[in-house]
């Protein structure tokens, strides 16, 4: 993806990497590099798909979010570090 959505995707991936990096430490995780690569690839693919839907099929995007909300409505809200908000211009 290029342009503004490409930048959004890049920011999302950067945030995921910063968030997941501590989990790669052997002190915290028994996840192999191959397993982590697979998890990250799935996360990036999902973010890409959502950004594409938002731009190209807003109705399906909203339906996808609604479906996701059914499964995650009792989860804690996601947290982003201060660096994320600075890079997002907030």
Phi and psi in degrees as GROMACS dihedral restraints (atoms count N, CA, C in turn):
[ dihedral_restraints ]
;  ai    aj    ak    al  type     phi  dphi    fc
    3     4     5     6     1  -123.0    20    10
    4     5     6     7     1   176.8    20    10
    6     7     8     9     1    69.1    20    10
    7     8     9    10     1  -149.5    20    10
    9    10    11    12     1   -60.3    20    10
   10    11    12    13     1   -44.1    20    10
   12    13    14    15     1   -66.1    20    10
   13    14    15    16     1   -34.7    20    10
   15    16    17    18     1   -61.9    20    10
   16    17    18    19     1   -39.8    20    10
   18    19    20    21     1   -67.3    20    10
   19    20    21    22     1   -38.8    20    10
   21    22    23    24     1   -63.3    20    10
   22    23    24    25     1   -42.9    20    10
   24    25    26    27     1   -63.6    20    10
   25    26    27    28     1   -43.1    20    10
   27    28    29    30     1   -60.4    20    10
   28    29    30    31     1   -43.4    20    10
   30    31    32    33     1   -63.4    20    10
   31    32    33    34     1   -40.8    20    10
   33    34    35    36     1   -65.3    20    10
   34    35    36    37     1   -42.5    20    10
   36    37    38    39     1   -65.8    20    10
   37    38    39    40     1   -42.8    20    10
   39    40    41    42     1   -59.4    20    10
   40    41    42    43     1   -42.2    20    10
   42    43    44    45     1   -65.0    20    10
   43    44    45    46     1   -43.2    20    10
   45    46    47    48     1   -59.7    20    10
   46    47    48    49     1   -43.5    20    10
   48    49    50    51     1   -63.1    20    10
   49    50    51    52     1   -45.7    20    10
   51    52    53    54     1   -62.2    20    10
   52    53    54    55     1   -37.8    20    10
   54    55    56    57     1   -71.0    20    10
   55    56    57    58     1   -40.7    20    10
   57    58    59    60     1   -86.3    20    10
   58    59    60    61     1   -20.1    20    10
   60    61    62    63     1   -52.4    20    10
   61    62    63    64     1   -46.6    20    10
   63    64    65    66     1   -61.1    20    10
   64    65    66    67     1   -26.8    20    10
   66    67    68    69     1   -71.5    20    10
   67    68    69    70     1   -17.2    20    10
   69    70    71    72     1   -77.6    20    10
   70    71    72    73     1   -17.9    20    10
   72    73    74    75     1   -60.8    20    10
   73    74    75    76     1   137.6    20    10
   75    76    77    78     1   -62.7    20    10
   76    77    78    79     1   -19.9    20    10
   78    79    80    81     1   -65.3    20    10
   79    80    81    82     1   -31.6    20    10
   81    82    83    84     1  -109.9    20    10
   82    83    84    85     1   -20.2    20    10
   84    85    86    87     1  -138.9    20    10
   85    86    87    88     1   148.4    20    10
   87    88    89    90     1  -113.8    20    10
   88    89    90    91     1    18.1    20    10
   90    91    92    93     1   -77.9    20    10
   91    92    93    94     1   130.5    20    10
   93    94    95    96     1   -75.7    20    10
   94    95    96    97     1   163.7    20    10
   96    97    98    99     1   -60.7    20    10
   97    98    99   100     1   -38.6    20    10
   99   100   101   102     1   -65.2    20    10
  100   101   102   103     1   -41.0    20    10
  102   103   104   105     1   -65.6    20    10
  103   104   105   106     1   -42.0    20    10
  105   106   107   108     1   -65.2    20    10
  106   107   108   109     1   -40.9    20    10
  108   109   110   111     1   -59.6    20    10
  109   110   111   112     1   -43.8    20    10
  111   112   113   114     1   -63.1    20    10
  112   113   114   115     1   -44.1    20    10
  114   115   116   117     1   -62.3    20    10
  115   116   117   118     1   -44.0    20    10
  117   118   119   120     1   -65.6    20    10
  118   119   120   121     1   -40.6    20    10
  120   121   122   123     1   -61.3    20    10
  121   122   123   124     1   -43.3    20    10
  123   124   125   126     1   -64.2    20    10
  124   125   126   127     1   -40.2    20    10
  126   127   128   129     1   -64.7    20    10
  127   128   129   130     1   -45.3    20    10
  129   130   131   132     1   -64.2    20    10
  130   131   132   133     1   -42.8    20    10
  132   133   134   135     1   -60.5    20    10
  133   134   135   136     1   -39.2    20    10
  135   136   137   138     1   -67.0    20    10
  136   137   138   139     1   -43.9    20    10
  138   139   140   141     1   -62.2    20    10
  139   140   141   142     1   -44.4    20    10
  141   142   143   144     1   -59.2    20    10
  142   143   144   145     1   -47.2    20    10
  144   145   146   147     1   -61.5    20    10
  145   146   147   148     1   -43.2    20    10
  147   148   149   150     1   -63.9    20    10
  148   149   150   151     1   -41.9    20    10
  150   151   152   153     1   -65.1    20    10
  151   152   153   154     1   -39.2    20    10
  153   154   155   156     1   -63.7    20    10
  154   155   156   157     1   -46.2    20    10
  156   157   158   159     1   -61.1    20    10
  157   158   159   160     1   -42.3    20    10
  159   160   161   162     1   -57.8    20    10
  160   161   162   163     1   -40.4    20    10
  162   163   164   165     1   -81.2    20    10
  163   164   165   166     1   -37.3    20    10
  165   166   167   168     1  -106.7    20    10
  166   167   168   169     1   -21.1    20    10
  168   169   170   171     1  -149.1    20    10
  169   170   171   172     1    72.0    20    10
  171   172   173   174     1   -55.4    20    10
  172   173   174   175     1   -34.3    20    10
  174   175   176   177     1   -65.9    20    10
  175   176   177   178     1   -44.3    20    10
  177   178   179   180     1   -67.7    20    10
  178   179   180   181     1   -35.6    20    10
  180   181   182   183     1   -58.1    20    10
  181   182   183   184     1   -49.6    20    10
  183   184   185   186     1   -62.6    20    10
  184   185   186   187     1   -40.3    20    10
  186   187   188   189     1   -64.5    20    10
  187   188   189   190     1   -38.2    20    10
  189   190   191   192     1   -65.8    20    10
  190   191   192   193     1   -42.5    20    10
  192   193   194   195     1   -63.0    20    10
  193   194   195   196     1   -42.1    20    10
  195   196   197   198     1   -61.3    20    10
  196   197   198   199     1   -43.5    20    10
  198   199   200   201     1   -61.2    20    10
  199   200   201   202     1   -45.1    20    10
  201   202   203   204     1   -61.3    20    10
  202   203   204   205     1   -38.2    20    10
  204   205   206   207     1   -63.5    20    10
  205   206   207   208     1   -30.3    20    10
  207   208   209   210     1   -60.7    20    10
  208   209   210   211     1   -35.9    20    10
  210   211   212   213     1   -88.0    20    10
  211   212   213   214     1   -23.8    20    10
  213   214   215   216     1  -115.3    20    10
  214   215   216   217     1     5.9    20    10
  216   217   218   219     1   -61.4    20    10
  217   218   219   220     1   -22.3    20    10
  219   220   221   222     1  -100.7    20    10
  220   221   222   223     1     5.2    20    10
  222   223   224   225     1   -77.1    20    10
  223   224   225   226     1   160.1    20    10
  225   226   227   228     1   -66.4    20    10
  226   227   228   229     1   153.3    20    10
  228   229   230   231     1   -67.5    20    10
  229   230   231   232     1   144.3    20    10
  231   232   233   234     1   -63.8    20    10
  232   233   234   235     1   150.5    20    10
  234   235   236   237     1  -119.8    20    10
  235   236   237   238     1   140.3    20    10
  237   238   239   240     1  -121.7    20    10
  238   239   240   241     1   140.9    20    10
  240   241   242   243     1   -73.6    20    10
  241   242   243   244     1   168.9    20    10
  243   244   245   246     1   -60.3    20    10
  244   245   246   247     1   -34.2    20    10
  246   247   248   249     1   -62.4    20    10
  247   248   249   250     1   -35.6    20    10
  249   250   251   252     1   -62.7    20    10
  250   251   252   253     1   -48.2    20    10
  252   253   254   255     1   -65.1    20    10
  253   254   255   256     1   -36.7    20    10
  255   256   257   258     1   -63.4    20    10
  256   257   258   259     1   -43.5    20    10
  258   259   260   261     1   -71.3    20    10
  259   260   261   262     1   -22.2    20    10
  261   262   263   264     1   -86.7    20    10
  262   263   264   265     1    -3.0    20    10
  264   265   266   267     1    79.6    20    10
  265   266   267   268     1    23.8    20    10
